[in-house]
Amino acid sequence: MVLIGLGALGRQLGRFALQKEGLRVVGAADILGKGEDLGVFLDLGRRVGVSVTKDLDELLSATEADLAIQATSSYLVDTYPPIMRCIEAGLNVVSTCEELSFPYYKYPELPDRIDAAAKENGVTVLGTGINPGYLMDTLPIVLSAPCTSIRRIRVTRMMYSGNRRSSFQKKIGTGLSREEFEKLIADGKITGHVGLVESVAMLSLQPD
């Protein structure tokens, strides 16, 4: 497998992949990659014999793999091009892109393009994570599946953002005054929970 994107989340995935039995990391790409060893890049204190490149096309052309783990952006318009390059290179893709968990609501055309390319190349593409992808959509869907009639589904998630990565805190406005928060919301500079719309859209397909 190859790793694409080694930011805060990608680094955690990289560390997990290197110790998970049955997985073998053979390549990695990140915008900050300069050819250094992946173990050094991830601050593991050891070398693992895999270089981190900045050039995704170089990685895909020079590396033989069957799976790409992509952890780059929350937005499908940003992750679409590298996903398509992975598909064309014959790699299955698992992406942390929140919008890819249920892309049909916002993007009526891109999912069909991805699906067609995946079928043509005999690979699969999955967008998933803890949320969206499990806690606020898949889990309640599974739990409510035996029900013959569903009137309402209520999901509550509570978390402390103070110990989360800085990019997440900025995204939801942690530490701002009410005035600052409302101004940034009005200006569109606080995105909030990317993926909430996708979870709601996924749940809405439940039968009455």
N, C-alpha and C positions, 0 to 999 in steps of 0.2 A: 504494500500500500504506500501511497504518497500523502504527505500533509501539505495542504495549501492554506496559508495564513497562520502565522504564529504570534498572534497578539495574546491578550490575557486569556481568552478562552482556548485558542489554538495551542498555547503552551501547555495548558492542562491536558488537553487531548493528546498532545505529543508525548508527554510523560506517561500517560496511561497506556498509549499504544506501544511504547517501548518496553513496558513490563507485562503486557497482556499476553498470556500464552495463546499461540495460534495466530498472532499478528506479527508481521515482519515489515518494518518501515524501511523502504529502499530509496526514498527521496523526499525532499522538502523544498517548499518555495515560500518566500515572504518578501515583502517590499524592502525590508531592511537586510535581506540576505546578501552576504559578500563572499560566499564560498566557504564559510567557517563550518566546523563540524557541528552537527545537530546537538550533540551532548553538551558542547560548549555554549551554543546558542540558548539552550534551555537551562543553563546553569546546573547541570547534573554533576559536575565535578569529574566527569569522565568522557572519553570519546566513544562514539558509537559507530564510526565509519560511514556516516551519511552526511553529505554536504548540503548546506542551505543555499539555494540559488535565488537570485532576484527575478530570473527569467522563467516564467511558467512554460513557454513554448520549448525552451531548451530542456527543461525537466521532462516534459512529456515525450519529447523525441529521443531523449537519451536514456530513459528509464523504462524498464519492463515491469508493469504492475497491473493489478486487476481492480484496484479500489483507490479512490481519492476521497480523503476527508477534508472538506472545505469549511473553513471558519474565517470568513473575511468580512462580510457585510450583512446587515439585517434586511437589506432591500434587494428585491429580485432584479431590478434593472441594473444593479451593479454586479450581481453574481451571475447573471445570465451568460455573458460572454465567456468567462472561464469555465462555467459548467458545460457549455457547448463544446469548448475545446477539449475538455476531458472526455466527453461523450465520443467525439470524433476520433479520439485517440484510443477508444475501446475500453475506457475505465467506467466502472460503476461509481456512482457519486453519492455520498452522504453529506449533506450540507446543514450547517447550523442557521442558515438564512431563515429568519422567522416567517417572512412572507411566503416562502416556498412550502411551508407546512400545509397551506391551503390557498394556492395562488389564484384560483379562478375568479374570486370576487373582484379583485383589483385589476387583474391582467387577463382579459378574456382570450388573448392570442398566444402569449408566451408559453403557457403550460402545454398547449397543443404542439407547439414547435419542439419543445423539450421532449414530449412524449414520442413524437414521430421520429426524432433523431435517435432517441434511446432504442426504440424498436428496430430501427434500421441498422443500428450498430450492435444489437443484442446485449444491451446493458440496462441497468436500472438507475433511477434517480430518486432519492428520498430526502425530503426536508423535514427535520425533526429536532427536538430538544426536550428539555424538561417542561418548558412553557414558552411558546406553544409546542405541541407535539405529544404531550402526555397529560400533565396535571389538569389543565383546564379544557381539554377537548377529548382526547382518546379515552382517558379514564372514565369521565362521566358518560361517554357514549357506551362503553363496555358495561358499566354498572346499570345503565338504564335499558340495555338491550332486551332483557327479559320482560320488560313492561309492555302491556298491551295498549295502554293509553298514557300519554305524557302531556301534562298540562303546563308544567314549568320545570326548568332545570336551573338550579342556583348553585354557583360555584364561588367560593370565597378563598382568596389566597392572601395571607399576611406574611410580610417579611420585613427584615431590618436592612435598609439599604446602606447603612453607615459602614459596613464592612465589605461592601461590594466594590468592584473595580471602578476607577474614577470615570471611565467613559459611560458606565451605566448610571452613576450618580448624576452626571451632567445631563444625561438623556431624560431623567425624570425630575430634575430640579432639586435634588437634595441640598439642604443647607441654605436655600434662598429665603428671603423674606416673602411674605404674601404678595407685596407689591411687585417685587422682582419676578416672582413666579408668574403672576398674571400677565405682566408685560411680555415675558418671553413666550408664554403660551399664545398671546395675541399676535406676536411677531412670527410664530411658527418655528421658534428656535428650540423649543422643548418638544420632543416627539412623543414622550410618554412611553407606554408599553407597546412597542412594536410587536405585532402578533396577536393582540387582543381581538382585532377585527376578524382575523383569520380563524381564531378559536370560536368566536360567535357564529361565523358563517358555517363552520364545520358542524357545530351543534344544531344549527337551524335545519339541517337536512334530516334530522331525526323524524321518523314517521309520527303522525298524530295518533 
